[in-house]
Amino acid sequence: MAAAAVLTSPAWAAQTGPGNAAQGLDLPRLLAASLAWLVPAGFVLLAAAGAQESRAWQAALGGVAGAALGIMLFFLVGFALAFGGLGLAGSTVPGYSGLVWEWTLLAGQWGIRWGMAGLSGWALTGPAATPAAYELFFAQLPWVATAAMIPLMALRGRTPVLSSLLGGLLVGGLLYPLAANWVWGGGWLANLGANLNLGHGFVDFAGAGTVHLLAAGVGLAGLLTLVPRRPRRSNADAAAARPLPPVHLPLLAVTGALLILAGSLGWAWANPLLDTATLLPARGLIAVVLAASAGALAPLAYTWFVADHADPLMAARGLAAGAVVAAAVGPFIPPWAAALLGVTAGLLTPLLTYLVCEVLRIDDDSGLTPVHLAAGLLGLLALGFFADGLAGAGWNGVGQNQFLGVPGQGVTGLLAAPGMQPDWPGQMQAQLIGVAALIGLAFAAALALFGLLALMTRGLRMAREARGAQDAQPEEAAAVGLEAVALEVEG
C-alpha cells in the first residue's frame, strides 16, 4: 500500500524516468522492486496449494530452487545477453552508454536495430558496473525468478531431478535473457514499429510474454515430454460428473493470490526503462486491481453454479490470471476493458483446467496452462484491440512527437480514444509476431532439451532391464538343473 501511494504521487512521476535513472538512489523504484517479490512468493504458495498432496513440498522446493538458480544465472550471463546492447537503443541514460555490443543475424539492409542478443556486461562488470545498470538488474530479479520457478514447480517431483536443473538453467541463463533483449533491450521485437511500421512494435508492459508465456512454454514442453498422461477413463467414469480439482491447502491458495495482487502493484513500476510521465501510472494500478478482482469473481460464480459451492483454488487461480493479463496491458487500456479481460481470464480458468486435465489428460496440477499460458496470450493479444492511445507516447522510439498525425498519441489498437487515430492492424500484427516468437522460442528449445533427456532416460532404463534379464538367466538355469537332479533322485 505504501509503495502504491508513492508510485502514484506527482513527485515520483516528475522525478523518475529514463533520464534520471543514473542520478543516484531512486528510493521509490527500489521500494517497488522490493514489493514485486511478493509475486513469486505468491506463485509458490498457489502452486503448492493446488499440487497433489504428495507433491506439494516438491512444488514449493522447485519454486525456491528456481528463484535462486535464475538469479545466479542472470547475474553471471543473463544480464549481458538481455541488456548488453541497450546503449544502442537510443537511451539517454549515461549509465547505459557503455552497453553497446549487440549481435544479430540480419544485415543492415533489413533495417535498423534487429538485435538478438547482447554481448557486454557479464557478471555486472565493465560497462555494467554503473548505478543505473545495478538498478536495472535489481528491478529484473523478481521477473527472472518467477520465469525460472514456474516450469520447475510444474515438473518437480514428477520428472528426473536433472530435468528440473536443466529447465532452470535453460530459462534463467538463456531463454529469459534473450526474450528480455528482444522486448526490452532494444532487440528486434521492440523495433517492429521502427523497422516494419507495425504500430509501436511488440508491447509487453510488465512481462506477460517474457515471464509467463515463456515459462509456460517451457513447462508445457516438459509436461508433454516427461510426465505420463493421465489414464483414460472408462465409459462409465467418463459419463459421470467430474469433481473440481482437490485443494488440500485452501488457505495457502488464497494467501498466495493476495500476495500476487499486492506484488503486482509494484511489479512493473520498478522498471527504470519506463518513462512514467507518458504512462498514466494510476490507470495502470487500477487495471491491476480491476483485472485481478474480476478474475477472482468469475470462477467463484462459475464453480458455485456448477458445483453448488465456490471453489477457493479456482478463485485464487482466476485472480492470478487477471494479474497476468494486467501485466500485458498495463495502462494502455481503459479500466472497463481491464475488468472485461479479468472476467474472461477468470472464466477460462476452470474451463481450461477441465480441458487440459480431463480431455487432453495432461497432468497440469500447478495451473500452468490457465494462469500463465492462456492469460498471457489473452493480455498480449487484447492490447491490439483495446489500447486507446492515451498512454505510451514514444514507446519503443515510435512517435516521439506525434503518431498517425496526432501529437502525443501513444500505443493504439482498434478501439482508439476520442481524438486518437486507430492503429489497425499494425499493432495487432506486432503482437502476433511477438507472441509467436516467444512461445516458439520457449517451446522449441525446451522440447529439444527435454526430448533428448527423455531418450537418454529411456535408453538407460532399457539397458538396466537388459542387464537384469541377463543376470537372472544363470539363476534360472541353476534352478532348472537342481530341479532335474531332484527328480532323478526321486526316480
Protein Blocks (a to p, Z undefined) as FASTA:
>chain_A
ZZmmmmmpmklmmmgcjklmmnoccfklmmmmmmmmmmmmmmmmmmmmmmcfklmmmmmm
mmmmmmmmmmmmmmmmmmmmmmmmmmmnopabfklmmmmcccdfbdfkloghiafbdceh
ihhiajllcfklmmmmmmmmmmmmmmmmmmmmmmgopacfklmmmmmmmmmmmmmmmmmm
mmmnopaklmmmmmnopajbjadfkopmmmmmmmmmmmmmmmmmmmccdddddfklmmpc
cdddddfblmlmmmmmmmmmmmmmmmmmmpmkbcfklnommlmmmmmmmmmmmmmmmmmm
mmmmmnopacfklmmmmmmmmmmmmmmnmmmbcfklmmmmmmmmmmmmmmmmmmmmmmno
pacfnommmmmmmmmmmmmmmmmmmpgolgoghiahiaklbgghighiacddfbccehia
cddfklmmmmmmmmmmmmmmmmmmmmmmmmmmmmmmmmmmmmmmmmmmmmmmmmmmmmmm
mmmmmmmmmZZ
